[in-house]
């Protein structure tokens, strides 16, 4: 992320993912394998409505990110007529489509022991891939809390509750059977103040509850972040 003006930030995101599965029953749909690499490139702009950098106050941001189909995507429609006979994957590094996300962030710092934040975002596919894939729309709400009145191992506790509604993916104008639903996830970690200009976050996340269509995987993860202030 770089500052274009005093109120406008430009950012680029290149996620790296490693995905593995172990299957007892092997068929055209499933097998033991690992997929890893860079995902679709995201470019975005974030506008700062207000930013109380020091002391009590609030921060309000509005932004838009666009993910471009730069990563390898699906080679076969996993729900097409030949899906039972052609070896294929139900997961890919890229979607093969252009996807846009609009979001808003609100942060409040006061005498309250916790810094609180709210993030609202909406994601939608702008087109279909060459195979007719279009990712389902998503609407999410994240609630953040960062402790500021006490420390744990010289770091501040960081808690997140994340809710997400996801519409069904579409393949060749047909809704995918194992997609869509409502998800509730939790995250807990530590916000590390390493120096006056360098901070870091270590955070563990996992599912709390979900109501989904069909059979879907749940994600557990670890986030490691370093932030440099110039």
Secondary structure, 3 states (H helix, E strand, C coil): CEECCCCEEEEEEEEEEEEEECCCCCCCCCCCEEEEEEEEEEEEEEEEEEECCCCCEEEEEEEEEEECCCCCCCCCCCCCCCCCCCCCCCCCCCCCCCEEEEEEEEEEECCCCEEEEEEEEEEEECCCCCCCEECCCEEEEEEEEEECCCCECCEEEEEEEEEEEECCCEECCEECCCCCEEEEEEEEEEEEECCCCEEEEEEEEEEEEEEECCCCCCCCEEEEEEEECC
